[in-house]
């Protein structure tokens, strides 16, 4: 038995296992705790959703439906292996199941057949819904199966459990078939292998590319009749710098309002006289940092 992880500890455990995790709406306080206790917890339960599409599935698992209010799990694992957290606390995912199975999970021994529905599983199990139609034909991408493995291992790592603390809904409640399309024994073997190693650590993020700015097009570019996206981008930067003198716009056609606005920018930089005539020069243009269009 274990005390349930707080929202922050659960999030950290998942990310430390190398998972991409997204927080959905008010998941940290979204639960069914008013309907019964949450914890002590004993394991992780895996489901399939019988749905397709990530956005609609995440929303459904958060909100539930008229006959079963949400959250319907703690997290949704999509086809790309991204984990969407939708609940923290008691969730409507496990229902009543076999008390003998719970005892086996607690003792981390082989599972007996699930032939009774006499024990509250919503209190005892973290639940993860995996986006799949559950028809035996909808594929399980490797990225998704790896995420299921990592989610399970993350929680087992956090609680000091073995792979035997992870079960499928079909092993808990008579009549259930989920998850359909892969073997829970195979999954548990993968989890066991992962538990023998340190967590992968948070996913590495690629550094953001440096911003790209429009090179100076030359003073002759800025003349009556010129029409260009560059002029619109320039005008927006002038407005952002507090130098906009536009009644309407800015727009793509070079105008007197553009010239007056640029003159205000030149004066802001300390130029005066003919050096603040409103025609861009290379130095003031570079300092304005007009985004590349």
C-alpha positions in Angstrom: 0.0 0.0 0.0 1.1 3.5 -0.7 0.0 7.1 -0.3 -1.1 8.5 -3.7 1.4 10.8 -5.4 0.6 14.5 -5.3 0.0 16.1 -8.7 3.5 17.7 -8.7 5.2 14.4 -7.8 3.2 12.5 -10.4 4.1 15.1 -13.1 7.8 14.9 -12.1 7.9 11.1 -12.0 6.5 11.0 -15.6 8.8 13.6 -16.9 11.8 12.1 -15.2 11.0 8.8 -17.0 11.5 10.7 -20.3 7.9 11.2 -21.2 6.3 14.2 -22.9 3.5 15.3 -20.6 0.8 17.9 -21.2 -1.4 19.3 -18.5 -5.1 19.5 -19.4 -7.2 22.2 -17.9 -7.6 21.9 -14.1 -6.4 18.3 -13.9 -4.6 18.9 -10.6 -7.9 19.4 -8.7 -10.1 17.3 -10.9 -11.3 14.1 -9.2 -14.2 12.1 -7.7 -13.0 12.3 -4.1 -16.4 13.4 -2.9 -17.8 10.0 -4.0 -15.3 7.9 -2.0 -11.7 7.6 -0.8 -8.7 7.8 -3.0 -5.9 5.5 -1.7 -4.1 3.8 -0.4 -2.9 2.9 -3.9 -1.6 -0.4 -5.0 -1.0 -0.4 -8.8 -1.5 0.9 -12.3 -4.3 -0.1 -14.6 -4.2 0.2 -18.4 -7.2 0.7 -20.6 -8.1 1.4 -24.2 -10.5 4.2 -25.0 -12.6 2.8 -27.9 -12.2 6.2 -29.5 -10.0 7.9 -32.1 -8.5 11.3 -32.2 -6.5 12.8 -29.4 -8.3 16.1 -28.7 -11.8 14.6 -28.5 -10.6 11.7 -26.4 -8.7 13.9 -23.9 -11.8 16.1 -23.5 -14.1 13.0 -23.0 -11.7 11.5 -20.4 -11.7 14.8 -18.6 -15.4 15.6 -18.7 -16.9 12.1 -18.9 -20.5 11.7 -20.1 -24.0 11.7 -18.7 -23.8 8.2 -17.2 -20.2 8.4 -16.0 -18.8 11.7 -14.9 -15.1 12.5 -15.4 -12.3 12.2 -14.9 -12.4 8.7 -16.5 -8.7 8.2 -15.8 -5.6 10.0 -14.6 -3.9 10.3 -18.0 -4.5 9.7 -21.7 -1.7 8.2 -23.8 -2.1 9.2 -27.4 -0.8 7.4 -30.5 2.4 9.5 -30.5 3.2 8.6 -27.0 2.3 11.9 -25.4 0.7 11.7 -22.0 -2.2 14.1 -21.3 -3.0 14.4 -17.6 -6.7 14.8 -16.9 -7.2 14.0 -13.2 -5.6 13.8 -9.8 -7.4 11.7 -7.2 -10.2 9.2 -7.5 -11.3 8.6 -11.1 -14.0 6.6 -12.8 -11.9 4.1 -14.6 -11.6 0.8 -12.7 -15.0 0.2 -11.2 -15.7 -3.0 -9.2 -13.2 -5.8 -9.6 -11.9 -9.0 -8.1 -10.6 -8.7 -4.6 -8.3 -11.8 -5.2 -6.7 -9.9 -8.0 -6.1 -6.9 -5.7 -4.5 -9.1 -3.1 -2.2 -10.6 -5.8 -1.2 -7.1 -6.9 -0.5 -6.1 -3.3 1.7 -9.1 -2.8 3.1 -8.8 -6.4 2.4 -12.4 -7.2 0.8 -14.1 -10.2 -2.7 -12.9 -11.0 -5.7 -15.3 -10.4 -8.7 -15.3 -12.8 -10.9 -12.3 -12.3 -14.3 -13.9 -11.6 -15.8 -11.5 -9.1 -16.7 -7.8 -8.9 -16.6 -7.1 -5.2 -13.8 -4.5 -4.7 -13.6 -0.8 -5.4 -10.8 -0.3 -7.9 -11.2 3.4 -8.3 -9.7 3.8 -4.9 -6.7 1.6 -5.5 -5.4 2.1 -9.0 -3.9 4.8 -11.1 -5.7 4.6 -14.5 -4.4 5.4 -18.0 -6.5 5.3 -21.0 -4.8 4.7 -24.3 -6.2 6.0 -27.6 -7.3 2.9 -29.5 -10.5 1.6 -31.0 -10.1 -1.7 -29.2 -11.3 -3.7 -32.2 -8.1 -5.8 -32.6 -7.2 -4.1 -35.9 -6.4 -0.5 -34.8 -2.6 -0.5 -34.5 -0.6 0.2 -31.4 2.4 2.4 -32.6 5.6 1.6 -30.9 5.8 5.2 -29.6 2.5 4.6 -27.8 3.5 1.2 -26.4 6.8 2.7 -25.2 4.9 5.5 -23.4 2.6 2.9 -21.7 5.8 1.1 -20.5 7.4 4.4 -19.3 4.2 5.6 -17.5 3.9 2.3 -15.7 7.6 2.3 -14.8 7.5 5.9 -13.6 4.8 5.2 -11.1 6.4 1.9 -10.0 9.7 3.7 -9.6 8.0 6.4 -7.5 6.4 3.8 -5.2 9.1 1.1 -5.2 6.8 -1.4 -6.9 7.7 -4.2 -9.3 6.2 -4.8 -12.7 3.6 -7.0 -11.1 1.8 -3.9 -9.8 0.7 -3.2 -13.4 -2.5 -4.8 -14.7 -4.9 -4.5 -17.5 -8.6 -3.7 -17.1 -9.3 -7.2 -18.5 -7.4 -8.7 -15.6 -9.4 -6.8 -13.0 -13.1 -6.8 -14.0 -15.0 -9.7 -15.4 -16.2 -9.1 -19.0 -13.7 -6.4 -19.8 -11.3 -6.9 -22.8 -9.1 -3.9 -22.6 -6.4 -3.3 -23.5 -6.9 -5.3 -26.7 -4.1 -5.6 -29.2 -1.1 -6.5 -27.1 -0.2 -8.9 -24.2 -0.1 -7.6 -20.7 2.5 -10.2 -19.9 4.7 -8.8 -22.7 4.1 -5.3 -21.4 5.0 -6.3 -17.8 8.3 -7.9 -19.1 9.1 -4.6 -20.8 8.4 -2.7 -17.6 10.5 -5.2 -15.6 13.5 -4.4 -17.9 13.0 -0.7 -17.5 12.8 -0.9 -13.7 16.2 -2.5 -13.7 17.7 0.8 -15.0 17.6 4.4 -13.9 14.8 6.6 -15.4 15.7 8.1 -18.7 15.5 11.6 -17.3 13.4 14.5 -18.7 13.2 14.6 -22.5 15.8 16.7 -24.1 14.4 19.7 -25.9 16.0 21.1 -29.0 17.2 24.7 -28.5 15.1 27.3 -30.2 16.6 28.6 -33.4 17.8 32.2 -33.1 15.3 34.8 -34.4 15.7 35.8 -38.0 15.4 39.4 -39.0 14.9 41.1 -42.4 18.2 42.4 -43.8 18.3 46.1 -44.7 16.9 46.4 -48.2 18.5 49.7 -48.9 17.3 53.3 -48.6 15.9 53.3 -52.2 13.5 50.5 -51.2 11.5 53.0 -49.2 9.8 55.2 -51.8 6.3 56.1 -52.9 4.4 53.2 -54.5 6.5 50.5 -52.8 4.2 47.6 -51.7 5.8 44.9 -49.6 5.2 42.7 -46.5 8.5 44.1 -45.2 6.8 47.5 -44.8 4.0 46.0 -42.8 6.4 44.1 -40.6 8.4 47.3 -40.1 5.3 49.2 -39.2 4.3 46.7 -36.6 7.7 46.9 -35.0 7.5 50.7 -34.9 4.1 50.5 -33.2 5.6 48.0 -30.7 8.3 50.5 -30.0 5.8 53.3 -29.3 6.7 55.1 -32.5 3.6 54.4 -34.6 2.0 57.5 -36.2 -0.6 55.6 -38.0 -4.3 56.5 -38.1 -5.0 53.2 -40.0 -2.6 50.4 -40.4 0.3 49.8 -40.7 0.0 48.3 -44.2 2.2 47.1 -47.0 2.3 50.3 -49.0 5.0 52.8 -48.1 3.2 56.0 -46.9 3.8 59.3 -45.2 2.7 57.7 -42.0 5.5 55.1 -42.3 8.0 57.9 -42.9 6.8 59.8 -39.8 6.8 56.7 -37.7 10.3 55.8 -38.7 11.4 59.4 -38.0 10.0 58.9 -34.5 12.1 55.8 -34.2 15.2 57.6 -35.4 14.7 60.3 -32.8 14.2 57.7 -30.1 17.6 56.4 -31.0 19.1 59.9 -30.6 19.2 61.0 -34.2 18.1 64.6 -35.1 17.9 66.9 -38.1 18.5 65.3 -41.5 19.5 62.1 -39.7 15.9 61.7 -38.5 14.2 62.2 -41.9 12.2 59.0 -41.7 14.1 57.1 -44.4 15.6 53.9 -42.9 19.3 53.5 -42.7 21.3 50.4 -42.1 22.1 51.1 -38.4 18.6 52.1 -37.3 17.1 49.2 -39.3 19.3 46.7 -37.6 18.3 48.0 -34.2 14.6 47.8 -35.1 14.9 44.1 -35.6 12.1 43.6 -38.2 11.1 39.9 -38.2 11.8 37.9 -41.3 8.8 37.6 -43.6 
